[in-house]
């Protein structure tokens, strides 16, 4: 069997995860489901008019889909987490996302694409962007008295993880994210990119090593009662191989896209791969939902039902069949669910005002 490119990075971890679950398959009492969208309205060099249409489509369709979906064990509709790019900031594109957040069906977190980054440049960009999200749009969360954010790195290149150094350039990014108040990273998996980490299908802690990129290649699995075990919590999506009657397997990485829409079979596979802490499972899915082809697949068209609508129904049916309690979650709510199992977690800050200019949460 021919494996995908760069399988040497993740396949050993996948094999160990499969063996561990076969030997001791953990019982699952509760499933948390979160969708993390690399939400880029200006992608593909779109005009502001196109970007506004993209956002308006979500503002029209998503509340209807969320309201029609099966509610979870707490009576809540699905949440949707928009990870918005710092470099695409336009207030008119954020306002509709903030409105859906106030409706209780959306949330906004932090995404960035950058190159040749410097430490001071990164601190300035992240600090200013978080201020804008909070002060101008009422977004982001407070955790134990501190404004915090979830994070996805553009082009998967977290902590300068590309071998050629492109699409980041900032070794030590893990420690800076910790200091700036990042509560968890949601970038992985990135198969078949060379940025893919060696740890898969886990919620785990990574710790930066000075001068060494890709700190998330190494880590400590989050366990019940363990508290913080490193610099940054990594909440990864399901990763592995799926066959589905095919002679050549396809890589599963929890992505929902026009060329890989949700199916009932994929839902069952996700529940066999997703990370678990104690008896609670964390299914983090991802997409690039702003662009038209993926929006068609997710939201539906006049000719076909949307993949999200079907996926929510399949997840509800499968958890009922397995006797698992279902909870829809934003990225932040997923983090809080992990914290309820591990014990109190304290994301950031460790930068002094002199180092950062002022704290990221200052008004």
Residue frames relative to the residue before (quaternion, step in Angstrom):
aa qw qx qy qz dx dy dz
X 1.0000 0.0000 0.0000 0.0000 0.00 0.00 0.00
X 0.3121 -0.7462 0.5602 0.1787 3.56 -0.81 1.00
X 0.2917 -0.7738 0.5429 0.1465 3.55 -0.76 1.08
X 0.6103 -0.5591 0.4047 0.3888 3.61 -1.18 0.45
X 0.6804 -0.4661 0.3717 0.4262 3.54 -1.31 0.28
X 0.8515 0.1279 -0.1411 0.4885 3.53 -1.14 0.86
X 0.2760 0.7762 -0.5201 0.2253 3.59 1.14 0.57
X 0.5411 0.6267 -0.4079 0.3847 3.59 1.17 -0.42
X 0.6096 0.5681 -0.3519 0.4264 3.59 1.20 -0.45
X 0.8388 0.2344 -0.0722 0.4861 3.56 0.83 -0.97
X 0.5697 0.6359 -0.4013 0.3316 3.61 1.08 -0.51
X 0.6189 0.5213 -0.3795 0.4486 3.67 0.91 -0.61
X 0.6537 0.5009 -0.3098 0.4752 3.58 1.01 -0.79
X 0.6217 0.5309 -0.3280 0.4733 3.57 1.06 -0.75
X 0.6549 0.5097 -0.3136 0.4614 3.59 0.92 -0.90
X 0.6605 0.4983 -0.3108 0.4678 3.59 0.93 -0.86
X 0.6484 0.5185 -0.3186 0.4574 3.58 1.00 -0.80
X 0.6448 0.5107 -0.3192 0.4706 3.59 1.00 -0.82
X 0.6641 0.5047 -0.3060 0.4589 3.58 0.91 -0.91
X 0.6503 0.5249 -0.3199 0.4463 3.57 0.95 -0.86
X 0.6964 0.4682 -0.2844 0.4636 3.57 0.91 -0.85
X 0.6201 0.5275 -0.3501 0.4633 3.61 1.10 -0.54
X 0.6736 0.4934 -0.2870 0.4696 3.56 1.01 -0.85
X 0.8023 -0.0139 0.0552 0.5943 3.57 0.89 -0.95
X 0.0955 -0.8224 0.5605 0.0219 3.52 0.10 1.32
X 0.3207 -0.7809 0.4970 0.2007 3.62 -0.43 1.12
X 0.4851 -0.6315 0.5192 0.3104 3.52 -1.14 0.70
X 0.2126 -0.7704 0.5901 0.1144 3.56 -1.10 0.72
X 0.1980 -0.7971 0.5642 0.0843 3.55 -0.69 1.11
X 0.8160 0.0774 0.0184 0.5725 3.56 0.99 -0.87
X 0.1713 -0.7695 0.6095 0.0844 3.57 -1.12 0.78
X 0.1574 -0.7530 0.6341 0.0781 3.54 -0.93 1.01
X 0.0959 -0.8023 0.5889 0.0136 3.58 -0.81 1.05
X 0.0671 0.7963 -0.5968 0.0727 3.56 -0.77 1.06
X 0.2294 -0.7484 0.6075 0.1351 3.56 -1.09 0.78
X 0.1030 -0.7893 0.6048 0.0222 3.55 -0.73 1.12
X 0.1305 -0.8259 0.5482 0.0179 3.54 -0.36 1.28
X 0.3146 -0.6832 0.6280 0.1997 3.57 -0.89 1.01
X 0.0148 -0.8869 0.4607 -0.0292 3.55 0.55 1.25
X 0.0627 0.8344 -0.5270 0.1485 3.54 -0.15 1.38
X 0.1671 -0.8380 0.5104 0.0964 3.62 0.23 1.21
X 0.7222 0.4226 -0.2404 0.4920 3.59 1.12 -0.59
X 0.3662 0.7456 -0.4907 0.2628 3.60 1.22 0.25
X 0.7860 0.2855 -0.2570 0.4844 3.57 -1.32 0.43
X 0.5716 -0.6358 0.3480 0.3846 3.57 1.19 0.75
X 0.1965 0.8191 -0.5111 0.1710 3.55 1.07 0.79
X 0.4891 -0.6198 0.5243 0.3190 3.55 -1.23 0.54
X 0.6401 -0.5099 0.3899 0.4223 3.57 -1.23 0.27
X 0.6062 0.5515 -0.3598 0.4460 3.61 1.08 -0.62
X 0.6540 0.4907 -0.3096 0.4855 3.59 0.97 -0.84
X 0.6450 0.5273 -0.3215 0.4501 3.58 0.95 -0.86
X 0.6466 0.5131 -0.3206 0.4647 3.59 0.97 -0.82
X 0.6402 0.5093 -0.3280 0.4725 3.60 1.01 -0.76
X 0.6307 0.5380 -0.3372 0.4462 3.57 0.98 -0.79
X 0.6877 0.4697 -0.2840 0.4752 3.57 0.88 -0.94
X 0.6401 0.5337 -0.3280 0.4449 3.59 0.97 -0.81
X 0.6111 0.5486 -0.3543 0.4473 3.57 1.05 -0.68
X 0.6687 0.4787 -0.3009 0.4828 3.58 0.95 -0.83
X 0.6485 0.5205 -0.3289 0.4476 3.58 0.95 -0.79
X 0.6709 0.4766 -0.2988 0.4832 3.59 1.10 -0.58
X 0.7804 0.4022 -0.1951 0.4373 3.58 0.78 -1.03
X 0.6696 0.5526 -0.3342 0.3668 3.58 0.84 -0.92
X 0.6439 0.5039 -0.3652 0.4452 3.70 0.80 -0.72
X 0.6411 0.5228 -0.3263 0.4574 3.59 1.01 -0.75
X 0.6665 0.4925 -0.3012 0.4718 3.59 0.94 -0.88
X 0.6608 0.5115 -0.3119 0.4522 3.59 0.91 -0.90
X 0.6669 0.5078 -0.3043 0.4526 3.57 0.95 -0.86
X 0.7041 0.4674 -0.2677 0.4627 3.60 1.02 -0.76
X 0.5673 0.6251 -0.3821 0.3761 3.60 1.17 -0.45
X 0.5926 -0.5365 0.4361 0.4134 3.61 -1.17 0.41
X 0.3766 -0.7151 0.5386 0.2381 3.56 -0.90 0.87
X 0.5286 -0.6665 0.4299 0.3026 3.55 -1.14 0.60
X 0.7739 -0.3725 0.2441 0.4502 3.57 -1.32 -0.10
X 0.6902 0.4364 -0.2739 0.5081 3.59 1.24 -0.41
X 0.5542 -0.6346 0.3736 0.3881 3.58 1.30 0.09
X 0.5251 0.6534 -0.3961 0.3747 3.58 1.25 0.34
X 0.4576 -0.6499 0.5223 0.3088 3.58 -1.16 0.57
X 0.6641 -0.4769 0.3646 0.4457 3.62 -1.21 0.16
X 0.3003 -0.7037 0.6153 0.1899 3.54 -1.29 0.58
X 0.1479 -0.7689 0.6149 0.0945 3.57 -1.23 0.43
X 0.1867 -0.8078 0.5536 0.0780 3.57 -0.66 1.10
X 0.1876 -0.7794 0.5947 0.0614 3.55 -0.61 1.25
X 0.1296 -0.7681 0.6237 0.0654 3.61 -0.50 1.16
X 0.1328 -0.8534 0.5039 0.0102 3.53 -0.09 1.40
X 0.4632 -0.7162 0.4465 0.2705 3.63 -0.84 0.93
X 0.5222 -0.6497 0.4678 0.2938 3.53 -0.93 0.98
X 0.7174 0.4755 -0.2652 0.4346 3.59 0.88 -0.95
X 0.6801 0.4501 -0.2925 0.4993 3.62 1.26 -0.15
X 0.2905 0.8024 -0.4954 0.1621 3.59 1.19 0.23
X 0.1738 0.7079 -0.6712 0.1346 3.52 -0.93 1.09
X 0.4660 -0.7165 0.4270 0.2953 3.62 -0.55 1.06
X 0.6550 0.5291 -0.3293 0.4273 3.60 1.00 -0.73
X 0.6513 0.4807 -0.3180 0.4935 3.60 1.24 -0.34
X 0.6574 0.5024 -0.3047 0.4717 3.60 1.17 -0.51
X 0.5911 0.6241 -0.3775 0.3445 3.60 0.97 -0.75
X 0.6755 0.4707 -0.3308 0.4613 3.68 0.83 -0.76
X 0.6286 0.5190 -0.3418 0.4676 3.60 1.06 -0.67
X 0.6308 0.5200 -0.3296 0.4723 3.59 1.05 -0.72
X 0.6266 0.5327 -0.3420 0.4546 3.57 1.04 -0.72
X 0.6626 0.4826 -0.3108 0.4812 3.62 0.94 -0.81
X 0.5951 0.5490 -0.3583 0.4648 3.58 1.14 -0.57
X 0.6678 0.4889 -0.3024 0.4729 3.59 0.94 -0.84
X 0.6283 0.5271 -0.3298 0.4675 3.59 1.20 -0.47
X 0.5029 -0.6837 0.4046 0.3404 3.59 1.25 -0.17
X 0.6489 0.5120 -0.3192 0.4637 3.60 1.23 0.27
X 0.7538 0.3004 -0.1892 0.5530 3.59 1.27 0.01
X 0.0415 -0.7569 0.6483 0.0721 3.51 -1.36 0.04
X 0.2376 -0.7658 0.5828 0.1320 3.58 -1.18 0.51
X 0.0124 -0.7785 0.6270 -0.0251 3.56 -0.95 0.98
X 0.6423 -0.5963 0.3796 0.2963 3.56 -1.34 0.06
X 0.0289 -0.7547 0.6535 -0.0503 3.51 -1.05 1.01
X 0.0376 0.8078 -0.5881 0.0111 3.61 -1.07 0.54
X 0.1393 -0.7152 0.6761 0.1096 3.53 -1.27 0.68
X 0.1835 0.7881 -0.5702 0.1416 3.58 -0.74 0.96
X 0.1679 -0.7585 0.6220 0.0981 3.52 -1.36 0.37
X 0.8443 0.1477 -0.1061 0.5041 3.54 -1.25 0.51
X 0.2081 0.8303 -0.4930 0.1558 3.54 1.08 0.77
X 0.2444 -0.7282 0.6195 0.1621 3.52 -1.27 0.55
X 0.6566 -0.5110 0.3763 0.4076 3.54 -1.24 0.42
X 0.7051 0.4577 -0.2778 0.4649 3.59 0.76 -1.00
X 0.6338 0.5343 -0.3322 0.4499 3.57 1.03 -0.75
X 0.6579 0.5101 -0.3067 0.4615 3.57 0.97 -0.85
X 0.6378 0.5194 -0.3264 0.4657 3.58 0.93 -0.87
X 0.6728 0.5009 -0.3035 0.4521 3.58 0.88 -0.91
X 0.6659 0.5097 -0.3070 0.4501 3.59 0.88 -0.95
X 0.7098 0.4632 -0.2722 0.4556 3.56 0.79 -1.00
X 0.6475 0.5266 -0.3228 0.4463 3.56 0.96 -0.84
X 0.6910 0.4730 -0.2821 0.4682 3.58 0.86 -0.96
X 0.6496 0.5198 -0.3249 0.4497 3.59 0.96 -0.83
X 0.6569 0.4977 -0.3147 0.4708 3.59 0.93 -0.85
X 0.6152 0.5377 -0.3444 0.4623 3.60 1.03 -0.72
X 0.6686 0.4975 -0.3089 0.4583 3.56 0.90 -0.90
X 0.6475 0.5206 -0.3288 0.4490 3.58 0.90 -0.88
X 0.7034 0.4514 -0.2664 0.4801 3.58 0.96 -0.84
X 0.7757 0.4069 -0.2203 0.4293 3.56 0.56 -1.16
X 0.7580 0.3876 -0.2097 0.4809 3.61 1.00 -0.80
X 0.8116 0.2538 -0.1089 0.5148 3.60 1.12 -0.55
X 0.4425 -0.7232 0.4419 0.2931 3.62 1.23 -0.04
X 0.4718 0.6974 -0.4144 0.3453 3.58 1.18 0.58
X 0.7010 0.4322 -0.3954 0.4069 3.53 -1.47 0.12
X 0.4180 -0.7317 0.5070 0.1815 3.52 -1.29 0.56
X 0.3343 -0.6752 0.6121 0.2402 3.50 -1.35 0.40
X 0.0318 -0.7904 0.6114 -0.0219 3.54 -0.92 0.98
X 0.8279 -0.1167 0.0175 0.5483 3.55 -0.53 1.25
X 0.7584 -0.4271 0.1915 0.4536 3.53 0.91 1.06
X 0.6947 0.4319 -0.2615 0.5123 3.60 1.26 0.15
X 0.4239 -0.6672 0.5376 0.2934 3.59 -0.96 0.77
X 0.0449 -0.8101 0.5837 -0.0309 3.58 -0.83 1.05
X 0.1455 -0.7859 0.5952 0.0835 3.56 -1.28 0.28
X 0.3718 -0.6595 0.5977 0.2639 3.52 -1.32 0.44
X 0.2188 -0.8144 0.5351 0.0506 3.56 -1.14 0.64
X 0.0015 0.7278 -0.6854 -0.0239 3.51 -1.28 0.73
X 0.3274 -0.7536 0.5421 0.1760 3.56 -0.86 1.00
X 0.4768 -0.6779 0.4877 0.2743 3.58 -0.93 0.92
X 0.8398 0.1272 -0.1385 0.5094 3.53 -1.14 0.80
X 0.5875 -0.6572 0.3240 0.3433 3.56 1.24 0.69
X 0.5567 0.6945 -0.3530 0.2883 3.61 1.24 -0.29
X 0.0631 0.8409 -0.5309 0.0844 3.58 0.96 0.89
X 0.8599 0.0338 -0.0605 0.5057 3.56 -1.00 0.92
X 0.6395 -0.5761 0.3214 0.3948 3.55 0.92 1.03
X 0.2608 0.8471 -0.4309 0.1693 3.56 1.13 0.76
X 0.5340 0.5912 -0.4384 0.4161 3.62 1.18 -0.04
X 0.5302 -0.6478 0.4329 0.3344 3.62 -0.88 0.83
X 0.7092 0.4382 -0.2684 0.4827 3.61 1.09 -0.63
X 0.5101 -0.6918 0.3955 0.3236 3.59 1.26 0.04
X 0.4841 0.6703 -0.4410 0.3492 3.62 1.23 0.11
X 0.8202 0.3172 -0.2187 0.4230 3.52 -1.43 0.26
X 0.7595 0.1750 -0.1973 0.5946 3.57 1.19 0.57
X 0.0140 -0.8361 0.5457 0.0549 3.57 0.04 -1.30
X 0.6786 0.5071 -0.2668 0.4595 3.57 1.31 -0.22
X 0.1133 -0.7656 0.6324 0.0326 3.57 -0.13 1.26
X 0.7120 0.3652 -0.3057 0.5160 3.56 -0.82 1.03
X 0.3594 0.7607 -0.4726 0.2622 3.58 1.27 0.21
X 0.5893 0.5868 -0.3693 0.4147 3.59 1.06 -0.69
X 0.6892 0.4752 -0.2837 0.4676 3.57 0.84 -0.97
X 0.6536 0.5074 -0.3233 0.4592 3.60 0.98 -0.76
X 0.6174 0.5271 -0.3471 0.4695 3.59 1.01 -0.73
X 0.6189 0.5366 -0.3326 0.4673 3.57 0.97 -0.84
X 0.7139 0.4767 -0.2675 0.4376 3.55 0.76 -1.06
X 0.6960 0.4805 -0.2739 0.4579 3.58 1.05 -0.72
X 0.6254 -0.5877 0.3265 0.3961 3.60 1.26 -0.03
X 0.3419 0.7200 -0.5310 0.2877 3.60 1.10 0.55
X 0.2995 -0.7796 0.5227 0.1711 3.59 -0.68 1.05
X 0.7899 -0.1181 0.0730 0.5973 3.62 1.15 -0.50
X 0.3268 -0.7058 0.5918 0.2118 3.53 -1.28 0.52
X 0.1658 -0.8024 0.5715 0.0452 3.57 -1.02 0.93
X 0.3254 0.8020 -0.4607 0.1964 3.61 1.22 0.36
X 0.7412 0.4386 -0.2442 0.4457 3.59 0.81 -0.97
X 0.5731 -0.1127 -0.8060 -0.0963 1.60 -2.30 1.08
X 0.2443 -0.7693 0.5756 0.1311 3.54 -1.32 0.42
X 0.2230 0.7975 -0.5268 0.1918 3.60 1.18 0.51
X 0.6401 -0.1995 -0.7417 -0.0175 1.73 -1.91 1.69
X 0.2933 0.7800 -0.5091 0.2153 3.61 1.14 0.46
X 0.5215 -0.6257 0.4697 0.3403 3.62 -1.12 0.54
X 0.5400 0.6105 -0.4050 0.4142 3.59 1.26 -0.02
X 0.4643 0.7039 -0.4420 0.3058 3.60 1.22 -0.31
X 0.3939 -0.7241 0.5212 0.2211 3.56 -0.99 0.90
X 0.5782 -0.6129 0.4311 0.3228 3.53 -1.30 0.39
X 0.6659 0.4471 -0.2989 0.5170 3.59 1.23 -0.32
X 0.0315 0.8051 -0.5901 0.0515 3.57 -0.68 1.06
X 0.8380 0.2165 -0.1741 0.4697 3.51 -1.38 0.45
X 0.6000 0.5005 -0.3908 0.4866 3.53 0.97 0.94
X 0.2797 -0.6145 0.6896 0.2619 3.46 -1.45 0.30
X 0.1428 0.8254 -0.5216 0.1620 3.58 -0.48 1.16
X 0.4457 -0.6662 0.5380 0.2611 3.52 -1.39 0.27
X 0.0968 -0.7663 0.6305 0.0771 3.56 -1.01 0.81
X 0.1823 -0.7727 0.6030 0.0780 3.54 -1.23 0.60
X 0.4472 -0.7165 0.4751 0.2468 3.55 -0.82 1.00
X 0.1901 -0.7292 0.6450 0.1268 3.53 -1.27 0.61
X 0.4974 -0.6871 0.4244 0.3169 3.62 -0.58 1.07
X 0.8432 0.1725 -0.1583 0.4839 3.54 -0.91 1.04
X 0.6821 0.4602 -0.2845 0.4919 3.59 1.24 -0.05
X 0.3226 -0.7707 0.5116 0.2005 3.64 -0.58 1.06
X 0.8051 0.3347 -0.2171 0.4390 3.53 -1.42 -0.01
X 0.0480 0.8477 -0.5243 0.0651 3.55 0.84 1.00
X 0.6355 0.5636 -0.3320 0.4103 3.60 1.12 -0.59
X 0.4399 0.6747 -0.4628 0.3702 3.61 1.26 0.14
X 0.7573 0.2578 -0.1344 0.5848 3.55 1.23 -0.50
X 0.2144 0.8073 -0.5314 0.1409 3.57 -1.03 0.64
X 0.4142 -0.6690 0.5662 0.2457 3.50 -1.44 0.02
X 0.4464 -0.7136 0.4726 0.2612 3.57 -0.70 1.07
X 0.4482 -0.6659 0.5273 0.2788 3.57 -1.04 0.81
X 0.0157 -0.8010 0.5974 -0.0349 3.56 -0.87 0.97
X 0.6702 -0.5016 0.3614 0.4106 3.55 -1.27 0.37
X 0.8559 0.1489 -0.1364 0.4761 3.54 -0.88 1.05
X 0.5256 0.6869 -0.3887 0.3175 3.60 1.26 -0.01
X 0.3263 -0.7558 0.5073 0.2547 3.61 1.15 -0.43
X 0.7463 -0.3418 0.2854 0.4947 3.57 -1.24 -0.45
X 0.0925 -0.8109 0.5778 0.0072 3.55 -0.96 0.96
X 0.8049 0.1089 -0.0667 0.5796 3.59 1.21 0.31
X 0.7455 -0.4124 0.2996 0.4294 3.53 -1.33 -0.30
X 0.8329 0.0334 0.0658 0.5485 3.57 0.82 -0.99
X 0.3848 -0.7097 0.5480 0.2189 3.54 -1.00 0.90
X 0.1702 -0.7703 0.6103 0.0724 3.56 -0.90 1.01
X 0.0688 -0.7684 0.6357 0.0254 3.59 -0.72 1.08
X 0.1117 -0.8468 0.5200 0.0060 3.54 -0.21 1.32
X 0.4600 -0.6629 0.5191 0.2819 3.53 -1.27 0.46
X 0.6703 -0.4964 0.3534 0.4235 3.59 -1.27 0.21
X 0.0085 0.7999 -0.5984 0.0461 3.58 -0.94 0.90
X 0.3945 0.7014 -0.5301 0.2671 3.56 -1.00 0.86
X 0.5898 -0.5410 0.4526 0.3933 3.53 -1.25 -0.55
X 0.0514 -0.7678 0.6352 0.0659 3.55 -1.14 0.63
X 0.3131 -0.7760 0.5269 0.1492 3.54 -0.93 0.93
X 0.0292 0.8555 -0.5168 0.0124 3.61 0.70 -1.01
X 0.7347 -0.4183 0.2324 0.4808 3.56 0.97 0.86
X 0.5512 0.6058 -0.3935 0.4175 3.57 1.29 0.07
X 0.4909 -0.6368 0.5024 0.3180 3.56 -1.12 0.67
X 0.7490 0.2602 -0.1521 0.5901 3.56 1.08 -0.75
X 0.3855 -0.7524 0.4765 0.2412 3.60 -0.57 1.07
X 0.3369 -0.7016 0.5895 0.2163 3.51 -1.31 0.42
X 0.4889 -0.6487 0.4911 0.3146 3.56 -1.09 0.65
X 0.1944 -0.7449 0.6292 0.1069 3.54 -1.02 0.90
X 0.1040 0.8034 -0.5813 0.0770 3.57 -0.79 1.00
X 0.6060 -0.6274 0.3429 0.3488 3.55 1.15 0.63
X 0.4674 0.6636 -0.4561 0.3647 3.58 1.18 0.51
X 0.1960 -0.7459 0.6260 0.1153 3.55 -1.03 0.85
X 0.1703 0.7973 -0.5493 0.1833 3.58 -0.50 1.17
X 0.6869 -0.4855 0.3416 0.4192 3.55 -1.29 0.29
X 0.7384 0.3774 -0.2257 0.5112 3.60 1.09 -0.63
X 0.7595 0.1927 -0.1627 0.5997 3.59 1.28 0.22
X 0.0193 0.8484 -0.5278 0.0348 3.58 0.56 1.15
X 0.6371 -0.5030 0.3959 0.4295 3.58 -1.24 0.21
X 0.0145 -0.7558 0.6542 0.0234 3.54 -1.22 0.62
X 0.6389 -0.5120 0.3923 0.4192 3.57 -1.22 0.31
X 0.6376 0.5290 -0.3257 0.4556 3.57 1.05 -0.74
X 0.6408 0.5094 -0.3271 0.4721 3.58 0.98 -0.80
X 0.6126 0.5473 -0.3552 0.4461 3.60 0.96 -0.77
X 0.6651 0.4856 -0.3132 0.4730 3.60 0.87 -0.85
X 0.6501 0.5195 -0.3128 0.4578 3.58 1.02 -0.78
X 0.6123 0.5555 -0.3484 0.4417 3.58 1.02 -0.80
X 0.6994 0.4764 -0.2768 0.4553 3.57 0.92 -0.89
X 0.6440 0.4839 -0.3267 0.4944 3.57 1.26 -0.17
X 0.7292 0.4195 -0.2273 0.4905 3.61 1.25 -0.31
X 0.5791 0.6577 -0.3745 0.3032 3.58 1.02 -0.79
X 0.5716 -0.6035 0.4323 0.3495 3.60 -1.09 0.69
X 0.1377 -0.7815 0.6053 0.0628 3.52 -1.24 0.56
X 0.1017 -0.7391 0.6626 0.0661 3.53 -1.17 0.76
X 0.7965 -0.0199 -0.0410 0.6029 3.55 -0.42 1.19
X 0.7408 -0.3560 0.2733 0.4997 3.59 -0.76 -1.00
X 0.5908 0.5426 -0.3788 0.4615 3.59 1.21 0.51
X 0.2519 -0.7838 0.5602 0.0912 3.55 -0.92 1.04
X 0.1939 -0.7879 0.5809 0.0652 3.55 -1.10 0.83
X 0.0668 -0.8102 0.5819 -0.0235 3.54 -0.36 1.33
X 0.0323 -0.7938 0.6056 -0.0453 3.54 -0.34 1.35
X 0.0914 -0.7866 0.6106 0.0131 3.56 -0.61 1.21
X 0.1131 -0.8034 0.5783 0.0858 3.59 -1.19 0.36
X 0.0245 -0.7791 0.6264 -0.0096 3.50 -1.31 0.44
X 0.2959 -0.6623 0.6328 0.2710 3.53 -1.42 -0.08
X 0.0496 -0.9087 0.4143 -0.0065 3.51 0.51 1.27
X 0.5485 0.6346 -0.4137 0.3540 3.62 1.15 -0.22
X 0.6594 0.5277 -0.3256 0.4250 3.59 0.91 -0.87
X 0.6487 -0.6125 0.3032 0.3349 3.54 -1.03 0.89
X 0.6651 0.5123 -0.3381 0.4252 3.62 0.85 -0.84
X 0.6879 0.4526 -0.2849 0.4907 3.58 0.96 -0.80
X 0.6130 0.5399 -0.3533 0.4560 3.60 1.05 -0.68
X 0.6063 0.5417 -0.3518 0.4639 3.60 1.04 -0.71
X 0.6946 0.4829 -0.2768 0.4558 3.56 0.91 -0.96
X 0.7115 0.4617 -0.2564 0.4636 3.57 1.00 -0.80
X 0.7899 0.3477 -0.1522 0.4817 3.56 0.79 -1.09
X 0.4629 -0.6780 0.4465 0.3561 3.57 1.18 -0.54
X 0.2510 -0.7335 0.6122 0.1554 3.51 -1.36 0.24
X 0.7101 -0.4138 0.3259 0.4673 3.58 -1.28 -0.11
X 0.7134 0.4717 -0.2431 0.4577 3.58 1.19 -0.57
X 0.8199 0.0964 -0.0335 0.5633 3.62 1.12 -0.45
X 0.5632 -0.5981 0.4603 0.3364 3.52 -1.26 0.57
X 0.5250 -0.6468 0.4572 0.3115 3.53 -1.17 0.56
X 0.5796 -0.6142 0.4190 0.3335 3.54 -1.14 0.68
X 0.6143 0.5489 -0.3632 0.4352 3.60 1.03 -0.64
X 0.6360 0.5415 -0.3266 0.4422 3.56 0.91 -0.90
X 0.6895 0.4623 -0.2731 0.4861 3.58 0.92 -0.91
X 0.6471 0.5447 -0.3211 0.4260 3.58 0.93 -0.89
X 0.6475 0.5112 -0.3299 0.4588 3.59 0.90 -0.83
X 0.6531 0.5054 -0.3187 0.4652 3.57 0.97 -0.78
X 0.6651 0.4992 -0.3098 0.4610 3.61 0.92 -0.88
X 0.6434 0.5123 -0.3296 0.4636 3.60 0.98 -0.78
X 0.6420 0.5170 -0.3199 0.4671 3.57 0.98 -0.82
X 0.6781 0.4890 -0.2952 0.4625 3.59 0.89 -0.90
X 0.6845 0.4916 -0.2973 0.4488 3.59 0.92 -0.89
X 0.6590 0.4807 -0.3294 0.4756 3.61 0.95 -0.70
X 0.6139 0.5242 -0.3560 0.4707 3.59 1.04 -0.61
X 0.6494 0.5248 -0.3127 0.4529 3.58 0.95 -0.87
X 0.7390 0.3995 -0.2203 0.4957 3.59 1.01 -0.81
X 0.4540 -0.7013 0.4454 0.3219 3.60 1.22 -0.10
X 0.4524 0.6742 -0.4467 0.3758 3.58 1.10 0.76
X 0.4253 -0.6832 0.5317 0.2640 3.56 -1.00 0.84
X 0.2530 -0.7924 0.5446 0.1071 3.59 -0.79 1.07
X 0.0132 0.7760 -0.6304 0.0150 3.55 -1.01 0.92
X 0.2851 -0.7143 0.6137 0.1785 3.57 -0.88 0.99
X 0.0284 -0.8335 0.5506 -0.0372 3.60 -0.92 0.82
X 0.3977 -0.6110 0.6174 0.2956 3.49 -1.32 0.47
X 0.6844 -0.4442 0.3497 0.4604 3.57 -1.25 0.10
X 0.6724 0.4952 -0.3069 0.4566 3.59 0.90 -0.87
X 0.6475 0.5082 -0.3246 0.4660 3.59 0.96 -0.78
X 0.6064 0.5338 -0.3552 0.4702 3.59 1.10 -0.62
X 0.6318 0.5175 -0.3254 0.4767 3.59 0.97 -0.81
X 0.6670 0.5018 -0.3097 0.4555 3.60 0.87 -0.91
X 0.6270 0.5251 -0.3383 0.4655 3.58 1.09 -0.66
X 0.6127 0.5169 -0.3423 0.4901 3.59 1.07 -0.70
X 0.6639 0.5208 -0.3058 0.4410 3.58 0.88 -0.95
X 0.6271 0.5449 -0.3446 0.4370 3.59 1.02 -0.72
X 0.6825 0.4604 -0.2741 0.4972 3.57 1.24 -0.46
X 0.7374 0.4367 -0.2360 0.4581 3.59 0.89 -0.93
X 0.5097 -0.5724 0.4672 0.4408 3.56 1.09 -0.73
X 0.7554 -0.4333 0.2327 0.4330 3.61 -1.23 0.34
X 0.1201 -0.7681 0.6279 0.0353 3.53 -1.00 0.98
X 0.1715 -0.8079 0.5621 0.0431 3.57 -1.03 0.82
X 0.1044 -0.8183 0.5626 0.0535 3.62 0.17 1.22
X 0.8536 -0.0796 0.0319 0.5138 3.59 -0.84 1.06
X 0.7464 -0.0836 -0.6028 -0.2692 1.55 -2.47 0.18
X 0.1499 -0.7766 0.5999 0.1206 3.55 -1.13 0.52
X 0.5070 0.5943 -0.4458 0.4372 3.57 1.27 0.16
X 0.3697 -0.6997 0.5611 0.2425 3.56 -1.02 0.73
X 0.6474 -0.5074 0.3689 0.4328 3.64 -1.13 0.34
X 0.6325 0.5375 -0.3419 0.4406 3.57 1.04 -0.70
X 0.6662 0.5019 -0.2978 0.4644 3.61 1.09 -0.75
X 0.8019 0.3265 -0.1411 0.4800 3.56 0.90 -0.93
X 0.5635 -0.5534 0.4190 0.4479 3.60 1.19 -0.16
X 0.6623 -0.3417 0.2388 0.6225 3.54 0.93 -1.09
X 0.6554 -0.5299 0.3350 0.4212 3.60 -1.13 0.44
X 0.6254 -0.5819 0.3756 0.3594 3.55 -1.15 0.72
X 0.7236 0.4479 -0.2556 0.4587 3.56 1.08 -0.58
X 0.4320 0.7195 -0.4624 0.2861 3.59 1.20 0.03
X 0.3057 -0.7455 0.5614 0.1886 3.54 -1.09 0.65
